[in-house]
């Protein structure tokens, strides 16, 4: 091959790569433009005031395409399909209780994104912020509003497999004292102290005593429900095969996702409720795989997200294993019930 032919091939390759780059940019621009346009048939969303202390409200991250996508929006809890009132606050994950909110956000940079946790007051004003070391995954606030927690992926990006690493943090919002990882807590497994370099924690949920919390511990390819103590900085295993626990309003039951043998590797979970007094498990009437940390609407109802046309929809199912699952509202994720 002559030098001239090599140059012609090189020029052709450069032009081809440039064409691909231009096409990708134009496609991304068109897709971004579509994101900012409300789609016909979607929920109606208008800007307005959103607070964390108005009783009888449901607040969630709005997933509908349009100018208010990813913003915290509110509807009457009794009418979740009603028109939405949207704030200007955008979150990837969100939760709120007792006038305190936690909002996990992406900060878009020129090369890569970073992430942060905002502690919000009752009017969604920032009280404090903390760096989050990876992609946000779960968020919770204690029933008193005194503590907030979040989980992030710091390696891998899915709970479905085994090749991932998470970091679970807890902050006392009154003092700003941050526990950046639960890996500093002492672990009691099967009644004995336990250490292992492979431990992971995620999915914190709080009791109302400002001391007790629950979370998932993963080690040696297995998961466990652990009870945490914020006074003694200890974690004690209670029950195997529990992920993303959510404590009931009366503190007696845990809703969670459980890996069921025989299901696909990328969709291995079913929803269950665990009675903490008897350790009896109840399978819920949701036949699909749920990859979410469920929320208790009340003592009888579990709320959770499943994939939908806009990214995610919210569903409900009875907490006692009876009945059937039904869609609560479309284009929504990270719900919190107020009052």
N, C-alpha and C positions, 0 to 999 in steps of 0.2 A: 504493500500500500504506500502510495506516494505521500509526501508531506502535505501536498495540497488537499488530497482526499481526507487525510486525518483532520485538517483544519475545518473542512466542510462538515464532517461528521460532528466535530466538537461544537461548531456553531449551531447545527441543527438540534443537537441535544440541549444546548442552552436555551434556544428558542422554545423547544417543547416544554422544558421545565418552567420557563417564564409563562407560557400559556396556561399550564396547570395552576401556577400560583395565582394568576389573574382570575381564572375561573373560580378558584377556591375563595378568593377574597370577595368576588361578586356574589357567590352563593351565600357566604356568611353574612354579607351585608343585607341581602334579600331576606334571609332567615331572621336577622335581627329586626328588620323592618316589620316582618310579620308578627314578631313577638310583641311589638308595641301597638298592634291593631287588634281591637276586640273582635272575636269571632262571632258570627251569627249563631244564635241558639245558646250561647254561653251565659253564665250568670251576670246579672247587672251589677256593676260596681261603680260607686261614686265616692269621691273624697269626703272626709269628715273627721269628727273627733272619735278617737278610740281610747278608752280608759280601761284600767284593770280592776276597777272597783264598782262598776255598774252591775248590780245583781241581775241574774237571769240572762247573761250573755254568753255566747260562744265566740271565742277568738281563735283564728288559725291563719296560717300562711296561705294567701290566695294564689292558686296555680293557674287561673284563667289567663289566656293570652290577652294582652292589652297593656295600657300604661301603668296599671296597678299590680301587674304580676309580681309575685314574691313579697308583696307588702302584707303586713298584718291587717286583717280585716275582721269585722265583727257582724254578727247577726243575732237575732233573738234565739236563745237556746231551744225554745219551743217551736220555732219556725226556721230551721236551718236552711231552707231553700229560699228564704226572703232575700230581697236586694241587699247587697253588702256595702257596708261603710268601711272605707279603706283609709289607713294611716299612710304616712310617707316612710314608715320604718320597714326596711326589708330584712328578712331573716331566712337563713337556710333551715334552721331548727329553732323552736320556740316553746316556752312553757311559762305559766304564771300561776301564782297563788298569793292570796292575802296582800294584794297590791304590789307585789314584786314580780318582775319579769326577767327572764334570761333569753337573750337573742344571740344566736350564733351566726356570724356573718362572714362572707368572703370579701377580701380586699383585693381588687384586681390590680395587678402590677404589670409593667411592660413586658416582663419575661414570664413570671409565674404569679399565682395567687398566694396570699397569706390569709390567715383566719383569726378571728377574735371573738370573744364572748363579751357582750354588753349586759350589764345589770341595769334594768330599767325601773323607773318609779311608776307610780300609778297612772301617770300621764304620758308614758313611753319616753320620758326624758332620761338621758344617760346619767347614771349614778357612778358607774365605774366601768373599767374595761380591762380585759386580760387577754394575753396572747394565747392562742390555741395551736398546738403543735402539729395539727394535721386536719384532714377533712372532717368537719363536724358530723356527728352521727346521732347522738341522743342528748336531751336536755330535760332537766327537772328542777322544780323549786319545792322546798318543804312546805307543808300546810300552814306553817306560821309565817312564811315569807322570809325567814331568817337565814336560810341556806339555799344555795343554788349549786347544781352539778351539771357537768357536761362530759360527753365522751367524744373522742376523735380517733380516726384511723391515722396511725403514724407509719404504717406499712401495710400494703394491700388495701383493698377497697370494698370488701364484701365479707359478711359474716358466713356466707354459704360454705366457703372452703375452710382450709386450715392454715393457709399461708397469709396471715394477717397479724397485725399488732395494734393494740388500742391503748389509749391513755385516758383514764377517768379522773376528773378533778372535782374538788368540792371547795366552795368558798363560803365563809361567813360574811354575808353582805353587810352586817352591822359594823364589823371591824376591818373588813378587807383582807382578813387572814386567809391565804390560799393554801390548800393542800394540792399541789400540782399533779400528784399521782397517788393512787391507792396502793401502789407497790411498796410504799414506805410503811404500811400498816403491818402488824404482826398477824400471821395467818394461823388459825387453829383448824386443822382438818382431821376429821374422825377422832376428835378429842386430843390430838397431839400437835405440837408446833410443826409447821410445815414451811419449807423453803424450796424454791425451784427457780431457775433462771428463765423459765418459759411462761410464768404466770401473766395473765392478762385479765383486766377488769373492764366491765362496761355496764351500762344500763342502771344507773343509780335511781333508787326511789326512796322517799323519806317517810318516816313515821312522824307523828305530831308532837313528840316529846323533845325535839331539838337535840336528840342524842342518837337515836336508832335509825339506821338506814339499811337497805338491802341492795344487792348488786349481783352481777354474774361474775364468777371466777372461772377462768379456763386454764387448764394445765394438763399435760400429758394426753392431749386429745379428747379430754372430757370437760364438761361444764358443770358448775354447781351453783346453787343459790347460797349466798353468804349473807349473814347478818353482821352489819358493821356497827361499831360503837365509837362515836366521835369523842368520847371522854377518855377511853383507854387506848384508842387507836388500834383496835383489834378487828379481825374479820373471822367469823366462825362459819364453817360449812353446815348447811342444814339439809339439803336435798339435791340429788343429782339431776342432770339433764334439764336445767332451767336457764333460759336466756331472756334478757330484757324484762326483768320483773317490774310489776306495777302494783303497789299496795292499795288495797281497798280503803274506802273512806273510814271504816271502823277499825282498820289495822289488823284484821283477822285473816285475810285472804290475799293471795298473790295471783294476778293474771300474768301469763308469760307465754312465750313460744317454746315449743318442745320439738326436738328432732325425733321424727318417727321413722323407724326402719322401713326400707322398701320404697321410700319416696325419692324423687329425682334429687341428685346432688345439688342442683341449683335452686331447688324449691323444697327443702327438707322439713319444713316446720308445720305444726298445727297449734292452734290456740288451746290453752288449758288454764284452769284455775286450781290453785293449791290451797287447801285449808291448813293454816299454820299450826292449828292445835292438834289435828289428827294426821297431818301429812297425806291426806287423801286427795288424789288428783281427779279432776272432772274435765273431760274433753268437751269443748264448746262446739256449737253447731255451725261452724264455719269450715266448709270442706276444702277451701283453698289454702295455699301456703302464705303465711303472713310474716313479713319481715319488718316488724315495727315494734315499738314499745307502746303497748296499748294504754288507753286512758279510761278510768272509771267515770262515766257520766254520773252515775249514782250507784247504790248498792246492788242494783239489779242489771246494769247495762255496761257493756264494754264497747269502747270506740277505738277504731284502728284504721290505718290506711292500706289501700291496695292500689296497684297500678290502674290508671285510667287514661282517657283520651287526652287529658291536659297534663298528665304526669302522675296524678294520684287523686283518688276519691276516698271519702270517709265512709265507713260502714259501722253498723252496730250489731251486736249479738247478745242474747241473754247470758248472764254470768253463771247460771245454774245448769247449763248444758241442754236446756230445752229450746223449743222454738226454732228459728232460722235466722240467718244473716240477712240484713237488708241495707241498701245504700242510704246513707244519711244525707250526703250532699256531694256534689261533684267539685272537681278542681280545688281540692283542699288537702292540707296536711298539717301536722303539729297542732292538734286542737288543745284548747284549755277552756274549761268551764269556770265561769266567774259567779261567785255567790252560791 
